[in-house]
Amino acid sequence: MSKNLAVWEKAKREGRKMTMITAYDYPFARLADAAGVDAVLVGDSLGMMVAGEADTLPVSLEQMEYHTRIVAKGITRALVMADLPFGSFEESPAQAFRASARLLKAGADIVKLEGGAPMVETVSFLSQRAIPVCAHIGLTPQHVRQLGGFKRQGKTADAAARLIEDALALAEAGARMVLMEAIPSELATEITKRVPVPTIGIGAGNGTDGQVLVLHDVLGLNPDKAPGFAKRYLDGADLVQTALSQYAEEVRGSIFPQG
């Protein structure tokens, strides 16, 4: 079962690609699980995709706990990963443990936290206390104010070297996975070769062990704001709007309901 992290580690050894998609509620979690996706990420991207926020910073631990719980109810086989939101883990390893424990109790199999070298101590602390961790490096959306926007990372030789060092240190500290966002494909491939744990890419080329995308981008539910690296597999916004317009027209025209 994909819920077992050993399945992901075995897939890396065998060169099998793994798949991950975000989900924020029970119905879409069930659909993702039934479709055979290997993991569902309850991302703090829910702030932007579900709550209409400009970025992920306003998302609270309580929101993450709630969405993790309802997603987990829809999953029977896929791994459930949940984001530690901004402000819930940076202060200290102990703070991170308390937040992580809440997400695991809500149904997560693994938590994800953003940050490189400054998070090594926290990852080590959590991994020694039964908390599986996925480290998130590259473009880290919780640092958007510091980065000056959602900008591609690791473009210079120095920046690339730092990301390699971060990935190696985080894996050595006990991270079970490393997620890389918006970095050059060659860099992501190099990191994938050098770290012993599975890597997941988003906007990082096809050289990673697995891929993740945001559900709303894949389904075309938020076409005006989808990043350039995302692929739309469905014109969801048009389909939904057409269906709702037809419903409204039929009610106004006394076509629905009949009788």
C-alpha positions as CSV (number, residue, x, y, z in Angstrom):
1,M,0.0,0.0,0.0
2,S,1.2,3.5,-0.8
3,K,0.5,4.5,2.8
4,N,3.6,2.6,3.8
5,L,6.6,4.8,3.3
6,A,8.7,1.7,2.6
7,V,6.7,1.5,-0.7
8,W,8.0,4.9,-1.7
9,E,11.6,3.9,-0.8
10,K,11.3,0.7,-2.8
11,A,10.0,2.6,-5.8
12,K,13.0,4.9,-5.7
13,R,15.4,1.9,-5.6
14,E,13.5,0.3,-8.6
15,G,13.2,3.6,-10.5
16,R,9.4,3.6,-10.5
17,K,7.8,7.0,-10.6
18,M,5.3,7.9,-7.8
19,T,2.3,10.3,-8.0
20,M,0.9,12.9,-5.6
21,I,-2.0,15.4,-5.9
22,T,-3.4,17.9,-3.5
23,A,-6.9,17.5,-2.0
24,Y,-8.7,19.5,0.5
25,D,-12.0,17.6,1.1
26,Y,-13.6,14.2,1.3
27,P,-15.1,13.9,-2.2
28,F,-11.9,14.8,-4.1
29,A,-9.9,12.6,-1.7
30,R,-12.0,9.6,-2.6
31,L,-11.7,10.3,-6.3
32,A,-7.9,10.7,-6.1
33,D,-7.6,7.5,-4.1
34,A,-9.9,5.5,-6.5
35,A,-7.9,6.9,-9.4
36,G,-4.7,5.2,-8.1
37,V,-2.8,8.3,-7.1
38,D,0.0,7.2,-4.7
39,A,-0.3,10.1,-2.2
40,V,-2.7,13.0,-1.4
41,L,-1.2,16.2,-0.1
42,V,-3.4,18.3,2.2
43,G,-1.5,21.5,1.3
44,D,-1.6,24.8,2.9
45,S,-2.3,25.9,-0.7
46,L,-5.9,25.5,0.4
47,G,-5.6,29.1,1.5
48,M,-5.3,30.1,-2.1
49,M,-7.4,27.4,-3.8
50,V,-10.3,27.1,-1.3
51,A,-10.2,30.2,0.9
52,G,-9.4,32.9,-1.7
53,E,-6.2,34.1,0.0
54,A,-3.4,35.8,-1.9
55,D,-0.8,33.3,-0.5
56,T,-0.5,30.5,2.1
57,L,0.5,32.7,5.1
58,P,-3.0,33.1,6.6
59,V,-3.7,29.4,6.9
60,S,-3.9,28.2,10.5
61,L,-3.1,24.9,12.1
62,E,-6.8,24.5,13.0
63,Q,-7.6,24.8,9.3
64,M,-5.0,22.2,8.4
65,E,-6.2,19.9,11.1
66,Y,-9.8,20.1,9.9
67,H,-9.0,19.6,6.2
68,T,-6.6,16.7,7.0
69,R,-9.3,15.0,9.0
70,I,-11.9,15.2,6.2
71,V,-9.4,14.2,3.5
72,A,-8.2,11.2,5.5
73,K,-11.8,9.9,5.7
74,G,-11.8,9.5,2.0
75,I,-8.6,7.6,1.7
76,T,-8.2,3.9,1.9
77,R,-4.8,3.2,0.2
78,A,-2.9,6.5,-0.7
79,L,-0.4,8.2,1.6
80,V,-1.8,11.3,3.3
81,M,0.7,14.1,3.7
82,A,-0.2,17.3,5.5
83,D,1.5,20.7,5.5
84,L,2.7,22.4,8.7
85,P,1.3,25.9,8.2
86,F,3.3,29.1,8.6
87,G,3.8,29.9,12.3
88,S,3.2,26.4,13.6
89,F,6.7,25.0,13.6
90,E,9.4,27.6,13.1
91,E,9.8,28.7,16.7
92,S,11.2,25.5,18.1
93,P,11.4,21.7,17.5
94,A,9.0,21.3,20.5
95,Q,6.4,23.6,18.8
96,A,6.8,21.6,15.6
97,F,6.2,18.4,17.4
98,R,3.0,19.6,19.0
99,A,1.7,20.8,15.6
100,S,2.8,17.6,13.9
101,A,1.2,15.4,16.5
102,R,-2.1,17.1,15.9
103,L,-2.0,16.5,12.1
104,L,-1.0,12.9,12.6
105,K,-3.9,12.4,15.0
106,A,-6.2,14.0,12.4
107,G,-5.2,11.3,9.9
108,A,-1.9,12.4,8.2
109,D,0.7,9.7,7.6
110,I,3.5,12.3,7.2
111,V,3.9,16.0,7.6
112,K,5.7,18.4,5.3
113,L,7.6,21.5,6.4
114,E,9.3,24.2,4.4
115,G,12.9,25.3,4.8
116,G,16.4,24.2,4.3
117,A,19.4,24.3,6.8
118,P,17.5,26.1,9.6
119,M,15.1,23.2,9.8
120,V,17.6,20.4,10.1
121,E,17.4,20.4,13.9
122,T,13.6,20.3,13.8
123,V,13.6,17.5,11.3
124,S,16.0,15.5,13.5
125,F,13.8,16.2,16.6
126,L,10.7,15.1,14.9
127,S,12.1,12.0,13.2
128,Q,13.4,10.8,16.6
129,R,9.9,11.1,18.0
130,A,7.8,9.0,15.6
131,I,7.0,11.9,13.2
132,P,7.7,11.2,9.5
133,V,8.7,14.3,7.7
134,C,8.9,15.5,4.1
135,A,11.3,18.5,3.7
136,H,10.2,21.2,1.2
137,I,13.0,23.2,-0.5
138,G,13.4,25.4,-3.5
139,L,10.5,27.8,-3.9
140,T,8.9,27.7,-0.4
141,P,5.6,29.6,-0.6
142,Q,5.6,30.4,3.1
143,H,8.7,32.6,2.4
144,V,7.0,34.5,-0.4
145,R,7.4,37.9,1.4
146,Q,11.1,37.3,1.9
147,L,11.6,36.0,-1.6
148,G,9.8,38.9,-3.1
149,G,7.2,36.7,-4.8
150,F,6.7,33.2,-6.3
151,K,10.1,33.1,-8.0
152,R,12.1,30.2,-9.4
153,Q,15.0,29.2,-7.1
154,G,18.4,27.7,-7.5
155,K,19.3,29.5,-10.7
156,T,22.9,30.5,-9.8
157,A,25.7,28.1,-9.0
158,D,25.8,29.3,-5.4
159,A,22.1,28.9,-4.9
160,A,22.2,25.4,-6.5
161,A,25.0,24.4,-4.2
162,R,23.1,25.5,-1.1
163,L,20.0,23.5,-2.2
164,I,22.1,20.4,-2.6
165,E,23.6,20.9,0.8
166,D,20.2,21.5,2.3
167,A,18.7,18.3,0.7
168,L,21.6,16.2,1.9
169,A,21.5,17.6,5.5
170,L,17.7,17.2,5.7
171,A,17.9,13.6,4.6
172,E,20.7,12.9,7.0
173,A,18.6,14.5,9.8
174,G,15.8,11.9,9.1
175,A,13.6,13.4,6.4
176,R,11.8,10.6,4.7
177,M,11.2,12.6,1.5
178,V,12.4,15.8,-0.1
179,L,10.0,17.9,-2.1
180,M,11.5,20.4,-4.6
181,E,9.5,23.2,-6.0
182,A,10.3,25.5,-9.0
183,I,14.0,24.7,-9.4
184,P,16.0,23.9,-12.6
185,S,15.4,20.3,-13.9
186,E,19.1,19.5,-13.9
187,L,19.5,20.6,-10.3
188,A,16.5,18.5,-9.2
189,T,17.9,15.5,-11.1
190,E,21.2,15.9,-9.4
191,I,19.7,16.1,-5.9
192,T,17.5,13.1,-6.7
193,K,20.7,11.1,-7.5
194,R,22.5,12.2,-4.4
195,V,19.9,11.9,-1.6
196,P,18.9,8.4,-0.4
197,V,15.2,9.3,0.1
198,P,12.5,9.7,-2.5
199,T,12.2,13.1,-4.1
200,I,9.0,14.8,-5.3
201,G,9.0,17.6,-7.9
202,I,6.7,20.4,-8.7
203,G,7.9,22.6,-11.5
204,A,11.3,20.8,-11.2
205,G,11.4,18.7,-14.3
206,N,11.0,15.0,-14.8
207,G,14.2,13.7,-13.0
208,T,12.6,13.4,-9.6
209,D,11.3,10.2,-8.1
210,G,7.7,11.5,-8.1
211,Q,5.5,14.4,-9.1
212,V,2.9,16.5,-7.3
213,L,0.4,19.1,-8.7
214,V,-2.4,21.1,-7.3
215,L,-5.8,19.5,-7.9
216,H,-7.4,22.7,-9.1
217,D,-4.6,23.2,-11.7
218,V,-5.0,19.7,-13.0
219,L,-8.8,20.0,-13.3
220,G,-8.7,23.5,-14.7
221,L,-10.7,24.9,-11.9
222,N,-8.5,27.9,-11.4
223,P,-7.2,28.6,-15.0
224,D,-6.4,32.2,-14.5
225,K,-3.9,31.6,-11.7
226,A,-2.3,28.3,-12.6
227,P,1.5,28.3,-12.7
228,G,3.3,27.8,-16.1
229,F,4.7,24.4,-15.1
230,A,1.2,22.9,-14.4
231,K,-0.7,20.8,-16.9
232,R,-4.4,21.1,-17.3
233,Y,-6.1,17.8,-17.9
234,L,-9.7,19.0,-17.8
235,D,-11.5,22.3,-18.5
236,G,-13.2,22.1,-15.2
237,A,-14.2,25.7,-14.8
238,D,-16.0,25.8,-18.1
239,L,-17.7,22.5,-17.4
240,V,-18.9,23.5,-14.0
241,Q,-20.0,26.9,-15.1
242,T,-21.9,25.5,-18.0
243,A,-23.7,23.0,-15.8
244,L,-24.7,25.6,-13.3
245,S,-25.9,28.0,-16.0
246,Q,-28.0,25.2,-17.5
247,Y,-29.5,24.5,-14.0
248,A,-30.4,28.1,-13.5
249,E,-31.9,28.4,-16.9
250,E,-34.1,25.3,-16.4
251,V,-35.4,26.5,-13.1
252,R,-36.2,30.0,-14.5
253,G,-37.9,28.4,-17.5
254,S,-39.9,25.9,-15.3
255,I,-38.1,23.0,-17.0
256,F,-36.7,21.7,-13.7
257,P,-38.1,20.2,-11.6
258,Q,-40.8,18.4,-13.6
259,G,-44.2,17.7,-12.0
